[in-house]
């Protein structure tokens, strides 16, 4: 789902390190949630290790060292702050993109029911965005 940030209504720029941080954060959060929900519950130490191992990828995305939270508790606080704060806003293309994501599937794989795809995809979203 397309969620814009910094501030609502601003134009997305892939080169903005703050936006790159949010993109990286969403990838980390979703990976942790998928593992936690569908593979095995994760401990705080496992989450922290995963986050630390993901940090080099954030730098490749264009996140600066100064913006990148140093520890998992700082990262978790950043994500919570973003989800509660005013920076995130559902913008105009979000419903269209959400429909494409929720109705899409990978070619060559048996297609599960649309209900299952929507439940899994939307279920991983934070409640505020869901």
MMTF fields as JSON, N, C-alpha, C and O atoms, coordinates in Angstrom:
{
  "mmtfVersion": "1.0.0",
  "mmtfProducer": "UNKNOWN",
  "numBonds": 519,
  "numAtoms": 520,
  "numGroups": 130,
  "numChains": 1,
  "numModels": 1,
  "chainsPerModel": [1],
  "groupsPerChain": [130],
  "chainIdList": ["A"],
  "bondAtomList": [4, 2, 8, 6, 12, 10, 16, 14, 20, 18, 24, 22, 28, 26, 32, 30, 36, 34, 40, 38, 44, 42, 48, 46, 52, 50, 56, 54, 60, 58, 64, 62, 68, 66, 72, 70, 76, 74, 80, 78, 84, 82, 88, 86, 92, 90, 96, 94, 100, 98, 104, 102, 108, 106, 112, 110, 116, 114, 120, 118, 124, 122, 128, 126, 132, 130, 136, 134, 140, 138, 144, 142, 148, 146, 152, 150, 156, 154, 160, 158, 164, 162, 168, 166, 172, 170, 176, 174, 180, 178, 184, 182, 188, 186, 192, 190, 196, 194, 200, 198, 204, 202, 208, 206, 212, 210, 216, 214, 220, 218, 224, 222, 228, 226, 232, 230, 236, 234, 240, 238, 244, 242, 248, 246, 252, 250, 256, 254, 260, 258, 264, 262, 268, 266, 272, 270, 276, 274, 280, 278, 284, 282, 288, 286, 292, 290, 296, 294, 300, 298, 304, 302, 308, 306, 312, 310, 316, 314, 320, 318, 324, 322, 328, 326, 332, 330, 336, 334, 340, 338, 344, 342, 348, 346, 352, 350, 356, 354, 360, 358, 364, 362, 368, 366, 372, 370, 376, 374, 380, 378, 384, 382, 388, 386, 392, 390, 396, 394, 400, 398, 404, 402, 408, 406, 412, 410, 416, 414, 420, 418, 424, 422, 428, 426, 432, 430, 436, 434, 440, 438, 444, 442, 448, 446, 452, 450, 456, 454, 460, 458, 464, 462, 468, 466, 472, 470, 476, 474, 480, 478, 484, 482, 488, 486, 492, 490, 496, 494, 500, 498, 504, 502, 508, 506, 512, 510, 516, 514],
  "bondOrderList": [1, 1, 1, 1, 1, 1, 1, 1, 1, 1, 1, 1, 1, 1, 1, 1, 1, 1, 1, 1, 1, 1, 1, 1, 1, 1, 1, 1, 1, 1, 1, 1, 1, 1, 1, 1, 1, 1, 1, 1, 1, 1, 1, 1, 1, 1, 1, 1, 1, 1, 1, 1, 1, 1, 1, 1, 1, 1, 1, 1, 1, 1, 1, 1, 1, 1, 1, 1, 1, 1, 1, 1, 1, 1, 1, 1, 1, 1, 1, 1, 1, 1, 1, 1, 1, 1, 1, 1, 1, 1, 1, 1, 1, 1, 1, 1, 1, 1, 1, 1, 1, 1, 1, 1, 1, 1, 1, 1, 1, 1, 1, 1, 1, 1, 1, 1, 1, 1, 1, 1, 1, 1, 1, 1, 1, 1, 1, 1, 1],
  "groupList": [{"groupName": "UNK", "atomNameList": ["N", "CA", "C", "O"], "elementList": ["N", "C", "C", "O"], "formalChargeList": [0, 0, 0, 0], "bondAtomList": [1, 0, 2, 1, 3, 2], "bondOrderList": [1, 1, 2], "singleLetterCode": "X", "chemCompType": "L-PEPTIDE LINKING"}],
  "groupTypeList": [0, 0, 0, 0, 0, 0, 0, 0, 0, 0, 0, 0, 0, 0, 0, 0, 0, 0, 0, 0, 0, 0, 0, 0, 0, 0, 0, 0, 0, 0, 0, 0, 0, 0, 0, 0, 0, 0, 0, 0, 0, 0, 0, 0, 0, 0, 0, 0, 0, 0, 0, 0, 0, 0, 0, 0, 0, 0, 0, 0, 0, 0, 0, 0, 0, 0, 0, 0, 0, 0, 0, 0, 0, 0, 0, 0, 0, 0, 0, 0, 0, 0, 0, 0, 0, 0, 0, 0, 0, 0, 0, 0, 0, 0, 0, 0, 0, 0, 0, 0, 0, 0, 0, 0, 0, 0, 0, 0, 0, 0, 0, 0, 0, 0, 0, 0, 0, 0, 0, 0, 0, 0, 0, 0, 0, 0, 0, 0, 0, 0],
  "groupIdList": [1, 2, 3, 4, 5, 6, 7, 8, 9, 10, 11, 12, 13, 14, 15, 16, 17, 18, 19, 20, 21, 22, 23, 24, 25, 26, 27, 28, 29, 30, 31, 32, 33, 34, 35, 36, 37, 38, 39, 40, 41, 42, 43, 44, 45, 46, 47, 48, 49, 50, 51, 52, 53, 54, 55, 56, 57, 58, 59, 60, 61, 62, 63, 64, 65, 66, 67, 68, 69, 70, 71, 72, 73, 74, 75, 76, 77, 78, 79, 80, 81, 82, 83, 84, 85, 86, 87, 88, 89, 90, 91, 92, 93, 94, 95, 96, 97, 98, 99, 100, 101, 102, 103, 104, 105, 106, 107, 108, 109, 110, 111, 112, 113, 114, 115, 116, 117, 118, 119, 120, 121, 122, 123, 124, 125, 126, 127, 128, 129, 130],
  "secStructList": [7, 7, 3, 3, 3, 1, 1, 6, 6, 7, 7, 7, 7, 6, 6, 7, 2, 2, 2, 2, 2, 2, 2, 2, 2, 2, 2, 2, 2, 2, 2, 2, 2, 2, 2, 2, 2, 2, 6, 7, 7, 7, 7, 2, 2, 2, 2, 2, 2, 2, 2, 2, 2, 2, 2, 2, 2, 2, 2, 2, 2, 6, 7, 7, 6, 6, 6, 1, 7, 1, 1, 2, 2, 2, 2, 2, 2, 2, 2, 2, 2, 2, 2, 2, 1, 1, 1, 3, 3, 3, 7, 6, 6, 2, 2, 2, 2, 2, 2, 2, 2, 2, 2, 7, 7, 7, 6, 6, 1, 7, 7, 7, 7, 2, 2, 2, 2, 2, 2, 2, 2, 2, 2, 6, 1, 7, 6, 6, 6, 7],
  "xCoordList": [0.862, 0.0, 0.899, 1.865, 0.591, 1.404, 1.074, -0.066, 2.044, 1.883, 2.956, 4.146, 2.543, 3.5, 3.902, 3.166, 5.062, 5.464, 6.311, 6.895, 6.369, 7.225, 6.819, 7.492, 5.901, 4.626, 3.562, 3.847, 2.342, 1.249, 1.12, 1.149, 0.977, 0.808, 2.104, 2.068, 3.258, 4.527, 4.815, 4.241, 5.7, 6.065, 7.119, 8.071, 6.935, 7.898, 9.17, 9.117, 10.309, 11.613, 12.434, 12.789, 12.73, 13.467, 14.833, 15.39, 15.382, 16.708, 16.684, 17.743, 15.513, 15.404, 15.783, 15.096, 16.854, 17.287, 16.215, 16.152, 15.373, 14.316, 13.282, 12.784, 12.958, 12.024, 12.658, 11.995, 13.951, 14.66, 14.668, 14.553, 14.802, 14.758, 13.398, 13.326, 12.325, 10.99, 10.798, 10.236, 11.256, 11.152, 11.919, 11.405, 13.136, 13.938, 13.224, 13.155, 12.704, 12.019, 10.831, 10.622, 10.057, 8.896, 9.343, 8.691, 10.446, 10.951, 11.388, 11.108, 12.066, 12.516, 11.317, 11.258, 10.371, 9.201, 8.409, 8.01, 8.183, 7.414, 8.172, 7.573, 9.469, 10.254, 10.161, 9.958, 10.311, 10.228, 8.837, 8.712, 7.8, 6.44, 6.124, 5.475, 6.579, 6.336, 7.03, 6.428, 8.284, 9.002, 8.293, 8.059, 7.955, 7.312, 5.963, 5.652, 5.169, 3.818, 3.782, 2.965, 4.672, 4.538, 5.672, 5.555, 6.771, 7.882, 8.056, 7.847, 8.434, 8.665, 8.706, 9.276, 8.111, 8.168, 9.623, 10.48, 9.874, 11.225, 11.406, 10.495, 12.587, 12.929, 13.373, 13.639, 13.446, 13.942, 15.38, 15.765, 16.177, 17.566, 17.644, 18.501, 16.766, 16.756, 16.327, 16.887, 15.336, 14.899, 16.045, 16.275, 16.748, 17.864, 18.972, 19.546, 19.27, 20.31, 19.892, 20.698, 18.644, 18.162, 18.288, 18.746, 17.873, 17.97, 19.419, 19.709, 20.332, 21.743, 22.28, 23.058, 21.864, 22.334, 21.698, 22.215, 20.591, 19.913, 20.488, 20.256, 21.221, 21.69, 22.541, 22.39, 23.425, 24.182, 23.275, 23.605, 22.146, 21.212, 20.565, 20.31, 20.301, 19.734, 20.681, 20.244, 21.953, 22.937, 22.941, 23.123, 22.743, 22.663, 21.436, 21.46, 20.358, 19.131, 19.29, 18.459, 20.368, 20.575, 20.299, 20.302, 20.063, 19.888, 21.263, 22.246, 21.326, 22.605, 22.843, 21.902, 24.111, 24.471, 23.789, 23.358, 23.691, 23.099, 21.619, 21.125, 20.908, 19.477, 19.196, 18.162, 20.086, 19.852, 19.89, 20.906, 18.784, 18.805, 19.923, 20.128, 20.636, 21.803, 21.478, 22.233, 20.372, 20.03, 18.601, 17.826, 18.27, 16.902, 15.878, 14.831, 16.131, 15.155, 14.95, 13.828, 16.017, 15.878, 15.091, 14.271, 15.335, 14.602, 13.122, 12.259, 12.837, 11.45, 10.75, 9.588, 11.445, 10.879, 10.608, 9.586, 11.511, 11.316, 10.052, 9.221, 9.901, 8.723, 7.449, 6.478, 7.441, 6.254, 5.941, 4.779, 6.969, 6.791, 6.195, 5.3, 6.685, 6.166, 4.699, 3.886, 4.367, 2.991, 2.015, 0.839, 2.492, 1.62, 1.599, 0.614, 2.666, 2.84, 2.136, 1.464, 2.3, 1.595, 2.293, 1.725, 3.513, 4.254, 3.604, 3.642, 3.016, 2.416, 0.994, 0.201, 0.695, -0.646, -0.961, -0.116, -2.156, -2.593, -2.849, -3.656, -2.165, -2.289, -3.09, -3.456, -3.352, -4.235, -4.01, -4.984, -2.779, -2.658, -2.757, -2.779, -2.817, -2.79, -3.902, -3.607, -5.169, -6.208, -5.977, -6.217, -5.511, -5.224, -4.083, -4.179, -3.01, -1.869, -2.226, -1.776, -3.017, -3.439, -4.232, -4.038, -5.117, -5.908, -5.0, -5.207, -3.995, -3.071, -2.277, -2.072, -1.835, -1.07, -1.97, -1.596, -3.139, -4.027, -4.637, -4.992, -4.768, -5.351, -4.302, -4.624, -3.054, -1.998, -1.507, -1.799, -0.757, -0.157, 1.064, 1.263, 1.86, 3.074, 2.749, 2.083, 3.228, 2.984, 3.615, 4.709, 2.908, 3.434, 3.11, 3.306, 2.625, 2.246, 0.735, 0.002, 0.262, -1.193, -1.74, -1.173, -2.819, -3.408, -4.333, -5.325, -4.002, -4.925, -6.154, -6.17, -7.148, -8.335, -7.968, -7.061, -8.69, -8.434, -8.575, -7.859, -9.486, -9.714, -8.455, -8.087, -7.803, -6.593, -5.473, -4.771, -5.302, -4.256, -4.503, -3.578, -5.721, -6.046, -5.814, -5.255, -6.245, -6.094, -4.619, -4.24, -3.784, -2.36, -1.679, -0.9, -1.966, -1.297, -1.751, -0.923, -3.033, -3.549, -3.314, -3.124, -3.325, -3.118, -1.745, -1.566, -0.774, 0.574, 0.758, 1.78, -0.221, -0.125, -0.418, -1.207, 0.214, -0.147, -1.611, -2.116, -2.286, -3.722, -4.079, -5.074, -3.288, -3.591, -3.658, -4.469, -2.826, -2.765, -3.762, -4.321, -3.975, -4.866, -6.227, -7.115],
  "yCoordList": [-1.173, 0.0, 1.224, 1.293, 2.166, 3.378, 4.291, 4.728, 4.561, 5.488, 6.544, 6.231, 7.781, 8.862, 9.4, 9.263, 10.009, 10.61, 11.845, 12.008, 12.709, 13.893, 15.0, 15.119, 15.754, 15.574, 15.057, 14.811, 14.892, 14.414, 15.307, 16.533, 14.678, 15.434, 15.796, 16.353, 15.495, 15.831, 14.829, 13.741, 15.214, 14.366, 13.359, 13.71, 12.112, 11.058, 11.248, 11.435, 11.2, 11.253, 10.081, 10.03, 9.145, 7.95, 8.277, 7.471, 9.435, 9.799, 10.421, 10.703, 10.636, 11.234, 10.181, 9.166, 10.394, 9.403, 9.083, 7.955, 10.062, 9.803, 8.842, 7.972, 8.995, 8.072, 6.696, 5.673, 6.679, 5.404, 4.666, 3.441, 5.406, 4.781, 4.137, 3.027, 4.818, 4.255, 3.007, 2.016, 3.044, 1.866, 0.705, -0.41, 0.964, -0.08, -0.612, -1.821, 0.296, -0.115, -1.027, -2.023, -0.696, -1.536, -2.924, -3.915, -3.01, -4.321, -5.148, -6.344, -4.517, -5.219, -5.663, -6.809, -4.762, -5.09, -6.245, -7.168, -6.198, -7.268, -8.592, -9.63, -8.568, -9.809, -10.413, -11.617, -9.571, -10.06, -10.616, -11.649, -9.934, -10.386, -11.696, -12.57, -11.841, -13.082, -14.243, -15.298, -14.057, -15.109, -15.428, -16.594, -14.401, -14.573, -15.289, -16.16, -14.928, -15.481, -16.843, -17.695, -17.055, -18.236, -19.254, -20.369, -18.878, -19.816, -20.197, -21.349, -19.236, -19.483, -18.149, -17.185, -18.078, -16.821, -16.408, -17.239, -15.118, -14.584, -13.958, -13.337, -14.135, -13.465, -12.037, -11.709, -11.217, -9.852, -9.877, -9.047, -10.83, -10.93, -11.305, -10.791, -12.188, -12.563, -11.372, -11.141, -10.634, -9.441, -8.424, -7.82, -8.242, -7.298, -7.734, -6.904, -9.014, -9.514, -9.302, -8.857, -9.618, -9.422, -7.951, -7.624, -7.077, -5.648, -5.251, -4.566, -5.672, -5.309, -5.82, -5.133, -7.023, -7.597, -6.919, -7.03, -6.223, -5.531, -4.131, -3.548, -3.601, -2.215, -1.919, -0.839, -2.816, -2.507, -2.296, -1.511, -2.988, -2.813, -1.432, -0.831, -0.93, 0.417, 1.442, 2.374, 1.268, 2.191, 2.107, 3.12, 0.909, 0.749, 1.451, 1.92, 1.525, 2.207, 3.724, 4.446, 4.216, 5.654, 6.243, 7.463, 5.39, 5.874, 6.291, 5.575, 7.434, 7.899, 7.308, 6.957, 7.206, 6.697, 7.511, 6.959, 8.825, 9.705, 9.403, 9.565, 8.969, 8.678, 7.269, 7.033, 6.347, 4.935, 4.684, 4.941, 4.181, 3.866, 2.874, 1.903, 3.129, 2.316, 0.944, -0.004, 0.822, -0.44, -0.835, -0.031, -2.082, -2.531, -1.755, -1.388, -1.491, -0.679, 0.708, 1.213, 1.327, 2.623, 2.467, 3.322, 1.386, 1.107, 0.896, 1.456, 0.099, -0.173, 1.123, 1.337, 1.98, 3.268, 4.142, 4.826, 4.126, 4.88, 4.408, 5.227, 3.107, 2.558, 2.942, 3.378, 2.788, 3.141, 4.638, 5.024, 5.466, 6.918, 7.26, 8.099, 6.619, 6.862, 6.435, 7.139, 5.3, 4.81, 5.659, 5.752, 6.275, 7.126, 8.571, 9.279, 9.006, 10.421, 10.885, 10.11, 12.157, 12.777, 12.593, 12.951, 12.043, 11.958, 11.038, 11.325, 9.948, 8.997, 9.415, 9.768, 9.367, 9.702, 8.872, 8.722, 8.341, 7.611, 8.644, 9.555, 8.503, 9.476, 8.908, 7.732, 9.747, 9.452, 8.096, 7.368, 7.713, 6.44, 5.203, 4.087, 5.361, 4.216, 3.203, 2.01, 3.612, 2.601, 1.796, 0.589, 2.453, 1.753, 0.755, -0.394, 1.204, 0.324, -0.819, -1.948, -0.544, -1.591, -2.661, -3.851, -2.254, -3.22, -4.098, -5.308, -3.494, -4.268, -5.264, -6.405, -4.836, -5.726, -6.825, -7.998, -6.456, -7.435, -8.407, -9.524, -8.013, -8.888, -9.602, -10.53, -9.173, -9.766, -11.084, -11.436, -11.806, -13.054, -13.338, -12.688, -14.278, -14.629, -15.604, -16.618, -15.279, -16.144, -17.499, -17.615, -18.53, -19.887, -20.605, -21.817, -19.903, -20.547, -20.701, -19.848, -21.79, -21.925, -20.716, -20.285, -20.192, -18.985, -19.353, -20.056, -18.874, -19.089, -18.2, -17.329, -18.424, -17.59, -16.136, -15.858, -15.223, -13.791, -13.433, -12.571, -14.088, -13.819, -14.127, -13.357, -15.239, -15.625, -14.62, -14.215, -14.216, -13.252, -11.935, -11.361, -11.457, -10.191, -10.292, -9.383, -11.398, -11.584, -11.57, -10.892, -12.318, -12.37, -11.031, -10.574, -10.403, -9.138, -8.022, -7.356, -7.813, -6.735, -7.028, -6.108, -8.287, -8.649, -8.282, -8.108, -8.161, -7.788, -6.278, -5.815, -5.519, -4.057, -3.598, -4.225, -2.514, -1.934, -1.514, -1.1, -1.617, -1.345, 0.03, 0.161, 1.041, 2.403, 2.487, 3.241, 1.734, 1.759, 0.766, 1.011, -0.344, -1.4, -0.839, -1.58],
  "zCoordList": [0.0, 0.0, 0.0, 0.761, -0.832, -0.914, 0.25, 0.413, 1.022, 2.125, 1.967, 1.949, 1.854, 1.698, 3.053, 4.03, 3.108, 4.37, 4.118, 3.047, 5.116, 5.165, 4.227, 3.204, 4.412, 5.115, 4.152, 2.98, 4.645, 3.811, 2.583, 2.686, 1.428, 0.2, -0.5, -1.597, 0.104, -0.547, -1.667, -1.712, -2.55, -3.673, -3.219, -2.521, -3.623, -3.296, -4.11, -5.325, -3.436, -4.098, -3.579, -2.401, -4.469, -4.065, -3.482, -2.737, -3.804, -3.3, -1.905, -1.344, -1.342, -0.008, 1.042, 1.154, 1.808, 2.803, 3.848, 4.337, 4.195, 5.179, 4.616, 5.331, 3.339, 2.702, 2.543, 2.716, 2.212, 2.093, 3.428, 3.464, 4.513, 5.841, 6.081, 6.608, 5.702, 5.914, 5.049, 5.515, 3.802, 2.937, 3.56, 3.642, 3.993, 4.642, 5.891, 6.108, 6.695, 7.928, 7.622, 8.315, 6.595, 6.273, 5.832, 6.162, 5.091, 4.681, 5.887, 5.957, 6.826, 8.03, 8.869, 9.313, 9.082, 9.901, 9.288, 9.998, 7.986, 7.34, 7.414, 7.697, 7.166, 7.258, 8.659, 8.813, 9.667, 11.049, 11.361, 12.019, 10.891, 11.155, 10.448, 11.023, 9.203, 8.462, 9.164, 9.359, 9.542, 10.25, 11.561, 11.879, 12.313, 13.616, 13.499, 14.311, 12.498, 12.364, 11.668, 12.017, 10.679, 9.841, 9.957, 9.448, 10.623, 10.765, 12.231, 12.611, 13.038, 14.459, 15.187, 14.676, 16.373, 17.131, 17.381, 17.683, 17.248, 17.418, 18.788, 19.336, 19.319, 20.577, 20.254, 19.098, 21.256, 21.069, 20.562, 19.739, 21.052, 20.611, 19.123, 18.405, 18.659, 17.246, 16.37, 15.298, 16.844, 16.112, 16.037, 14.99, 17.134, 17.176, 16.221, 15.516, 16.196, 15.292, 13.839, 13.022, 13.514, 12.148, 11.75, 10.655, 12.661, 12.361, 12.108, 11.128, 12.979, 12.804, 11.466, 10.803, 11.072, 9.814, 8.602, 7.49, 8.804, 7.699, 7.448, 6.389, 8.397, 8.298, 7.062, 6.491, 6.617, 5.386, 4.165, 3.275, 4.126, 3.012, 3.057, 2.014, 4.254, 4.384, 3.768, 3.093, 4.001, 3.44, 1.91, 1.235, 1.366, -0.091, -0.659, -1.797, 0.13, -0.299, -0.272, -0.822, 0.374, 0.454, 1.825, 1.99, 2.805, 4.176, 4.686, 4.498, 5.322, 5.858, 7.242, 7.954, 7.607, 8.947, 10.04, 11.052, 9.835, 10.847, 11.072, 12.188, 10.039, 10.173, 10.676, 11.3, 10.419, 10.717, 12.221, 12.867, 12.786, 14.224, 14.535, 13.806, 15.614, 15.951, 16.507, 16.29, 17.218, 17.871, 17.522, 17.003, 17.815, 17.556, 18.396, 17.863, 19.682, 20.432, 19.81, 19.797, 19.298, 18.624, 17.32, 16.985, 16.59, 15.352, 15.657, 14.982, 16.659, 17.049, 17.465, 17.12, 18.199, 18.605, 17.381, 17.325, 16.406, 15.163, 14.45, 14.055, 14.285, 13.587, 14.335, 13.715, 15.633, 16.427, 16.309, 16.182, 16.351, 16.218, 14.849, 14.75, 13.817, 12.473, 12.374, 11.774, 12.953, 12.854, 13.662, 13.312, 14.732, 15.552, 15.089, 15.298, 14.469, 14.166, 12.911, 12.231, 12.616, 11.491, 10.134, 9.102, 10.121, 8.858, 7.828, 6.632, 8.275, 7.339, 6.996, 7.868, 5.714, 5.256, 4.021, 3.139, 3.954, 2.773, 1.684, 1.865, 0.555, -0.52, -1.683, -1.69, -2.649, -3.781, -4.449, -4.64, -4.816, -5.545, -4.654, -5.173, -3.348, -2.441, -2.698, -2.769, -2.841, -3.081, -4.358, -4.377, -5.431, -6.685, -6.509, -6.94, -5.875, -5.661, -4.717, -4.917, -3.704, -2.775, -3.507, -3.262, -4.396, -5.162, -6.009, -6.094, -6.635, -7.464, -6.625, -7.038, -5.455, -4.579, -4.033, -4.042, -3.565, -2.941, -3.939, -3.563, -5.195, -6.204, -7.047, -7.789, -6.936, -7.748, -7.181, -6.037, -8.002, -7.54, -8.401, -9.427, -8.006, -8.725, -9.854, -9.646, -11.039, -12.202, -11.991, -11.439, -12.441, -12.364, -11.077, -10.989, -10.084, -8.826, -8.766, -9.267, -8.155, -8.012, -7.262, -6.258, -7.747, -7.167, -6.003, -6.194, -4.792, -3.675, -3.871, -4.741, -3.077, -3.192, -2.886, -2.101, -3.522, -3.311, -1.841, -1.33, -1.177, 0.25, 1.064, 1.95, 0.769, 1.499, 1.235, 2.162, -0.027, -0.372, 0.348, 0.924, 0.323, 0.996, 2.497, 3.11, 3.08, 4.52, 4.918, 5.873, 4.186, 4.518, 4.284, 5.121, 3.157, 2.831, 3.751, 4.372, 3.846, 4.691, 6.166, 6.961, 6.529, 7.931, 8.451, 9.656, 7.561, 7.978, 8.105, 8.612, 7.649, 7.747, 9.175, 9.883, 9.592, 10.889, 10.862, 9.819, 11.98, 12.063, 11.493, 10.78, 11.797, 11.334, 9.809, 9.272, 9.113, 7.664, 7.06, 5.991, 7.747, 7.262, 6.932, 6.508]
}
